[in-house]
Amino acid sequence: MGRVSPDMVRPIEPLWRGLLVYRVLTLLSAAAVVLYSLDDYALPAGAVAVLVAMALWTAVTGYAYLGYPPVDRRGTVALVDLAVTVAVIGTTPLVQTPAQIAADAPVSGSIWTSGAVLACALAFGIRGSLAATAVLAAVLLGVSAQLAPQLYDIQLVLLVSLSIGFASSVLRRQADRLRAAIGSEAAMAERERLARAVHDGVLQVLGHVHRRGEALGGEAGRLAALAGEQEIALRTLLTSGPAPVDVHGRRDLADVLRMLGSGHVSGPASSPSDAGAVDERRRGARISVSAPAYPVLLPARTVDELAAVVGAALANVALHVGPDAPAWLLVEDMGRDVEISVRDEGPGIPAGRLEAAEREGRLGVARSMRGRVTELGGTLVCETGPGRGTEWIIRVPREIRR
């Protein structure tokens, strides 16, 4: 993917650095207020001790908020920061005189206490800002003798923290989208590089084997069908690649299976080297895909595994029924589960044939298909019989059940 900007990996890093500057400035302001009126305190030594504790905690949070620890625990530190701030405010009745409290002198910590709310807004977004402001408001109202001035301060803290929380959420979403776009661009560049590397080698060999095997017939014809399927899969990967992954790590299953059935090719073949494209168009014509018009979003790994299972089922149709045999692919969104049906009108599978193949060590169905579906927490059912075709029914949950 190349070199990635640190601000893209940690998009709100500048806001955390700004919080540290704000924290230091508010500490200096609170210290100046306390030292200027130190003689008015009931417990001057206690007021100074609170200032020292605030200075030490500012240093600790500075280390954590700047991201120096190997594991990012800023959310946890922000919650502890809020608890420390509550404790600092709670010392107000101990260090101030009743006259100071009655005159609505600044509580212990003063403006410094708002830093913890801003930290929660950065760590948890709008919800964090609302919750932290509610905690701070409850403590301030609990130690204050006058209601109106505290409500004004609480309103100001709430508005600022909501703005910070909204900004952090937007920056995170934008960074996620940018990472997805860069990843898609890098994948496209890699596909182009691979396409140049294999076009004159692997694809032409597979195409040659496919054409020669079809001409020879018999067992060579079966090998030709397999070579044709692999050529289609490789061309599909090189020309279009996997369906894009959204910011939540999901892919559209319906789109992937439509691409799998269509072969991704349009227009006539322009040269002998494009003969494989003709086979892809023929494949697209013989496979009918029916899926919901809306995206069927599943985890990317689940979609990849299901595409492999469906691809194996379609390869079996081409191998055992014929390269031109029609097949029907149906995708149904059932809410908590997704069901896929792959059906053909071939001769069907004789009773006991799959079990016998597994005992003989031919594990195509047991391992490649059934094993994949089982790992996804789903089920694979084969409905078949002599003269009535074969239908594979794949059903998986949207989330893997452990």
C-alpha positions in Angstrom: 0.0 0.0 0.0 3.0 2.3 0.3 3.8 4.7 3.0 0.7 5.7 5.0 0.5 9.1 6.7 0.4 8.8 10.6 -2.6 11.2 10.6 -4.5 8.7 8.5 -3.8 5.8 10.9 -4.6 8.0 13.9 -6.7 10.8 12.5 -7.5 12.7 15.7 -3.8 12.9 16.8 -3.7 16.7 16.3 -6.7 17.0 18.6 -5.0 15.0 21.4 -2.0 17.2 21.1 -4.2 20.3 21.3 -5.9 18.8 24.4 -2.4 18.6 26.1 -1.7 22.3 25.3 -5.1 23.2 26.7 -4.5 21.1 29.8 -1.2 22.8 30.6 -2.6 26.3 30.1 -5.7 25.6 32.3 -3.3 24.1 35.0 -1.3 27.4 35.0 -4.5 29.4 35.2 -5.9 27.4 38.1 -2.6 27.6 39.9 -2.5 31.3 39.6 -6.0 31.7 41.0 -5.2 29.5 44.0 -1.8 31.0 44.8 -3.2 34.6 44.5 -5.9 33.9 47.1 -4.0 31.3 49.1 -4.6 33.0 52.4 -8.3 32.9 52.0 -8.4 29.1 52.1 -9.3 27.1 55.2 -6.5 24.7 54.4 -3.8 26.4 52.3 -1.5 23.4 52.5 -4.3 21.2 51.2 -5.0 23.6 48.3 -1.3 23.5 47.4 -1.3 19.7 47.6 -4.3 19.5 45.2 -2.3 21.7 42.8 0.7 19.4 43.0 -1.6 16.4 42.4 -3.1 18.1 39.3 0.4 18.9 38.0 1.5 15.3 38.4 -1.7 13.9 36.8 -1.3 16.4 33.9 2.1 14.9 33.2 0.8 11.3 33.4 -2.1 12.0 31.0 0.3 13.9 28.7 2.4 10.8 28.4 -0.7 8.6 27.7 -2.6 11.0 25.4 0.5 11.6 23.2 0.4 7.8 22.5 3.8 6.8 23.9 2.6 3.5 25.5 2.9 0.6 22.9 -0.9 -0.1 23.3 -3.4 2.7 22.8 -5.4 2.9 26.0 -6.5 6.5 25.7 -10.2 5.5 26.3 -9.3 3.9 29.6 -7.0 6.8 30.6 -9.8 9.3 29.8 -12.2 7.4 32.1 -9.6 7.5 34.9 -9.0 11.1 34.1 -12.6 11.8 34.8 -12.5 10.0 38.1 -9.4 12.0 39.2 -11.2 15.2 38.2 -14.2 14.2 40.3 -11.8 13.6 43.2 -10.2 17.0 42.7 -13.5 18.8 42.7 -14.6 16.7 45.8 -11.8 18.3 47.8 -13.5 21.7 47.6 -15.4 21.5 51.0 -12.1 20.4 52.6 -9.8 23.2 51.5 -12.2 26.1 51.1 -13.9 28.1 53.8 -17.7 28.4 54.0 -17.4 32.0 52.9 -15.5 31.0 49.8 -18.2 28.4 48.9 -21.0 30.9 49.6 -19.3 33.5 47.4 -19.1 30.9 44.6 -15.3 30.9 44.5 -13.9 28.6 41.8 -14.0 25.0 42.9 -10.8 23.0 43.3 -9.3 22.5 39.9 -11.3 25.4 38.4 -11.2 25.4 34.6 -8.6 22.5 34.6 -11.5 20.1 35.3 -13.0 20.5 31.8 -10.0 18.7 30.2 -11.3 15.3 31.3 -14.6 15.9 29.6 -12.8 16.9 26.4 -10.7 13.7 26.6 -13.8 11.6 26.9 -15.2 13.4 23.9 -12.1 12.6 21.8 -12.0 9.0 23.0 -15.7 8.1 22.7 -17.3 10.8 20.5 -20.6 12.5 21.2 -21.8 9.8 23.6 -18.6 10.2 25.6 -19.0 14.0 25.8 -22.6 13.7 27.0 -21.8 11.2 29.7 -18.7 13.0 30.9 -20.5 16.3 31.0 -23.4 14.7 33.1 -20.9 13.4 35.6 -19.0 16.7 35.9 -22.3 18.6 36.2 -23.5 16.4 39.0 -20.3 16.9 41.0 -20.2 20.7 40.4 -23.8 21.1 41.5 -23.1 18.9 44.6 -20.3 21.2 45.9 -21.7 24.6 44.8 -23.7 26.9 46.9 -25.2 28.8 43.9 -26.9 27.2 41.0 -26.9 29.8 38.2 -23.1 30.3 37.7 -22.5 26.5 37.6 -25.2 26.0 35.0 -23.5 28.6 32.8 -20.2 26.7 33.1 -21.8 23.4 32.5 -23.5 24.7 29.4 -20.2 26.0 28.0 -18.5 22.7 28.7 -21.3 20.7 27.1 -21.2 22.8 23.9 -17.4 22.6 23.5 -17.3 18.9 24.3 -20.1 18.1 21.8 -18.2 20.0 19.1 -15.0 18.1 19.9 -16.9 14.8 20.0 -18.5 15.4 16.6 -15.2 16.5 15.1 -13.5 13.3 16.3 -16.2 11.1 14.9 -16.1 12.8 11.5 -12.3 12.6 11.3 -12.5 8.8 12.1 -15.1 8.2 9.4 -13.1 10.2 6.8 -9.9 8.3 7.7 -11.7 5.0 7.3 -13.0 6.0 3.9 -9.6 7.2 2.8 -7.9 4.0 3.9 -10.5 2.0 1.9 -9.9 4.1 -1.2 -6.1 3.8 -0.9 -6.5 0.0 -0.4 -8.7 -0.3 -3.5 -6.3 1.8 -5.5 -3.3 -0.4 -4.3 -5.3 -3.6 -5.1 -6.0 -2.3 -8.6 -2.4 -1.5 -9.2 -1.4 -4.9 -8.0 -3.9 -6.6 -10.3 -2.5 -4.7 -13.3 1.0 -5.8 -12.4 -0.1 -9.4 -12.1 -2.1 -9.2 -15.3 1.0 -8.1 -17.2 3.0 -10.8 -15.6 0.7 -13.8 -16.3 -1.2 -12.7 -19.5 1.5 -14.1 -21.8 2.2 -17.1 -19.7 -0.4 -18.8 -17.5 -3.5 -17.6 -19.3 -2.3 -18.6 -22.7 -1.3 -22.0 -21.5 -4.7 -22.6 -19.8 -6.4 -21.4 -23.0 -4.4 -23.7 -25.2 -5.1 -26.7 -22.9 -8.8 -25.8 -22.9 -9.0 -25.7 -26.7 -6.9 -28.8 -27.4 -8.7 -30.8 -24.7 -12.0 -30.0 -26.2 -10.8 -31.0 -29.6 -9.4 -34.4 -28.3 -12.5 -35.2 -26.3 -12.7 -38.0 -23.7 -10.6 -37.6 -20.6 -8.8 -34.8 -22.2 -12.2 -33.0 -22.6 -12.7 -33.2 -18.8 -9.2 -31.7 -18.2 -10.2 -29.0 -20.8 -13.3 -28.1 -18.7 -11.2 -27.8 -15.6 -8.6 -25.7 -17.4 -11.4 -23.5 -18.8 -12.8 -22.9 -15.3 -9.4 -22.0 -13.9 -8.8 -19.6 -16.8 -12.1 -17.9 -16.1 -11.3 -17.6 -12.4 -7.9 -16.2 -13.1 -9.2 -13.7 -15.7 -11.9 -12.6 -13.3 -9.4 -12.0 -10.5 -7.0 -10.0 -12.8 -9.7 -7.9 -14.5 -12.0 -7.1 -11.6 -10.6 -8.5 -8.4 -12.7 -9.1 -5.4 -15.7 -6.9 -4.6 -14.8 -3.8 -2.6 -14.8 -4.0 1.2 -16.6 -1.3 3.1 -15.3 0.5 6.2 -16.9 -2.2 8.4 -15.0 -5.0 6.6 -18.1 -6.3 4.6 -18.7 -7.2 1.0 -21.8 -7.5 -1.1 -22.5 -11.2 -1.6 -25.1 -10.5 -4.3 -22.6 -8.5 -6.3 -19.8 -11.1 -5.9 -22.1 -14.0 -7.1 -23.4 -11.9 -10.0 -19.8 -11.4 -11.1 -19.0 -15.1 -10.6 -21.9 -16.0 -12.9 -21.3 -13.4 -15.6 -17.6 -13.9 -16.1 -17.1 -10.0 -16.1 -16.6 -9.9 -19.9 -18.4 -7.9 -22.5 -17.8 -7.3 -26.2 -16.4 -9.7 -28.8 -13.0 -11.3 -28.7 -10.6 -9.3 -30.8 -7.8 -11.8 -31.2 -6.9 -15.5 -30.7 -5.4 -14.6 -27.3 -8.9 -13.5 -26.3 -10.4 -16.9 -26.9 -10.8 -17.4 -23.2 -13.2 -14.4 -23.2 -15.5 -16.3 -25.6 -15.7 -19.1 -23.1 -16.4 -16.6 -20.3 -19.4 -15.1 -22.3 -20.6 -18.6 -22.9 -20.4 -19.3 -19.2 -22.3 -16.1 -18.4 -25.0 -17.1 -20.9 -25.5 -20.6 -19.3 -25.6 -19.4 -15.6 -28.7 -17.5 -14.5 -28.2 -15.5 -11.3 -31.1 -14.2 -9.2 -30.3 -12.0 -6.2 -31.9 -9.2 -4.2 -31.6 -5.7 -5.8 -30.2 -4.3 -2.6 -26.7 -5.2 -1.2 -26.4 -8.4 0.9 -23.6 -7.4 3.1 -21.6 -10.0 5.0 -18.1 -10.1 6.4 -15.5 -10.2 3.6 -14.1 -13.5 4.7 -17.6 -15.1 4.7 -18.2 -13.8 1.2 -14.9 -15.1 -0.1 -15.6 -18.6 1.4 -19.1 -18.7 -0.1 -17.8 -17.6 -3.5 -15.3 -20.5 -3.4 -18.1 -23.0 -2.5 -20.4 -21.7 -5.3 -17.4 -21.8 -7.7 -16.8 -25.4 -6.8 -20.5 -26.2 -7.4 -20.4 -24.5 -10.8 -17.2 -26.3 -11.7 -18.9 -29.6 -10.9 -21.7 -28.7 -13.3 -19.3 -28.0 -16.1 -17.3 -31.2 -15.3 -20.1 -33.7 -14.8 -23.0 -32.2 -16.8 -21.2 -30.4 -19.6 -19.4 -27.1 -20.3 -22.5 -25.7 -21.9 -25.0 -27.1 -19.4 -27.3 -24.4 -17.9 -27.2 -23.7 -14.1 -29.3 -21.5 -11.8 -27.9 -19.5 -8.9 -30.3 -18.1 -6.4 -29.4 -15.8 -3.4 -32.0 -15.2 -0.7 -31.6 -12.8 2.2 -33.5 -14.3 5.1 -32.7 -11.7 7.8 -30.4 -13.5 10.2 -29.4 -16.0 7.6 -28.5 -16.0 3.9 -29.3 -18.9 1.6 -27.7 -19.7 -1.7 -29.0 -22.4 -4.1 -27.0 -23.8 -7.1 -29.2 -26.0 -9.4 -28.6 -27.8 -12.6 -30.7 -30.2 -14.7 -28.1 -32.9 -15.2 -28.4 -36.6 -14.6 -28.2 -36.2 -10.8 -25.9 -37.9 -8.4 -26.6 -41.6 -7.6 -27.4 -42.5 -4.0 -24.3 -43.1 -1.9 -22.0 -41.6 -4.6 -20.8 -38.7 -2.4 -20.2 -41.0 0.6 -18.2 -43.4 -1.5 -16.1 -40.6 -3.0 -15.2 -39.4 0.5 -14.2 -43.0 1.6 -12.0 -43.2 -1.5 -10.2 -40.1 -0.5 -11.8 -37.8 -3.1 -12.6 -34.9 -0.7 -13.8 -32.2 -3.1 -17.3 -32.0 -1.6 -16.4 -33.0 1.9 -13.5 -30.7 2.4 -13.7 -27.9 -0.2 -17.4 -27.3 0.0 -18.9 -28.8 3.2 -15.8 -27.9 5.2 -15.9 -24.2 4.3 -19.6 -24.0 5.0 -19.2 -25.7 8.4 -16.5 -23.3 9.4 -18.9 -20.5 8.7 -21.4 -22.0 11.1 -23.8 -23.0 8.2 -25.2 -26.0 6.5 -24.8 -27.6 3.1 -27.6 -29.8 1.7 -27.5 -31.7 -1.6 -30.9 -32.5 -3.1 -30.4 -34.9 -6.0 -31.3 -38.1 -7.6 -31.0 -40.0 -10.9 -32.7 -38.0 -13.6 -33.8 -35.0 -11.6 -30.7 -32.9 -11.5 -28.7 -31.6 -8.5 -29.3 -28.7 -6.2 -26.8 -27.5 -3.6 -28.4 -25.4 -0.8 -26.0 -23.4 1.3 -27.3 -21.6 4.4 -25.1 -19.5 6.6 -25.7 -17.0 9.5 -24.8 -13.4 9.0 -22.4 -13.6 11.9 -20.3 -16.7 12.7 -21.8 -18.5 15.7 -19.1 -19.8 18.1 
